[in-house]
């Protein structure tokens, strides 16, 4: 059973129309977690490699902004 994405607190991104939503989601196979990045146009990316929901949520809180700054081309997709 696939769980719906649950967005994390991304208040530091408010007001930016090109800002995606970041949400942790369990992998379909295995026990790992993903961060689903959903862009305003509906395009989604999956960032893998998280061992738990808590680790994925922590990455969103602490590292998503830096990731967004390092992937400017992605924002144009």
Secondary structure, 3 states (H helix, E strand, C coil): CCCCCEECCCHHHCCCCCCCEEEEEECCCCCCEEEEEECCCCCEEEEEEECCHHHHHHHHHHHHHHHHHHCCCHHHC
